[in-house]
Amino acid sequence: REGFILFDFGVLKGILQHDRLTLLGSDRDEVTALGSEVEKRLALSRSTLEAFEVRALDCLLELSFVLIEQSLRRLSSMVTGTLTELTDPRQTDNRRGVALANLLPMQISLSSLQTKAKRLTSVLQEILEEEDDTIAEMCLSQLYLRGLTTTQETPVE
């Protein structure tokens, strides 16, 4: 839509305008925590050379990949522990059975994580392959300023 960008980067969903970012989600605490993290990252990236929406998208994408990486590390640690339990000859058959049962949920989580990473990569690839007009439409600050200029130039009757 003209004037704003709707985005869905998995955990990070919301609306981006030329001067503000609104995060959406059903878990208020999670949205608040993510919002605080985005605010910190935006404060660190303050630059007069880049428009707000460029800095915000950069922060959102970076945070999305950081969250995926954290989830991957957590899963990797769980898989390593489970494999250790499965291969340790000192473990009882009962304990190995429990460890084996834990592998399926880990596989599902890993598949979900892989899907999220592929989706983010796909979104970035689409943006990079788009025509210049599409990318220009994403420059909300420029569209906003053009709208102000047009409004100021339009004579009132």
Secondary structure, 3 states (H helix, E strand, C coil): CCCEEEEEECCEEEEEECCCEEEECCCHHHHHHHHHHHHHHHHHCCCCCCCHHHHHHHHHHHHHHHHHHHHHHHHHHHHHHHHHHHHCCCCCHHHHHHHHHHHHHHHHHHHHHHHHHHHHHHHHHHHHHCCHHHHHHCCHHHHHHHHHHHHHHCCCC
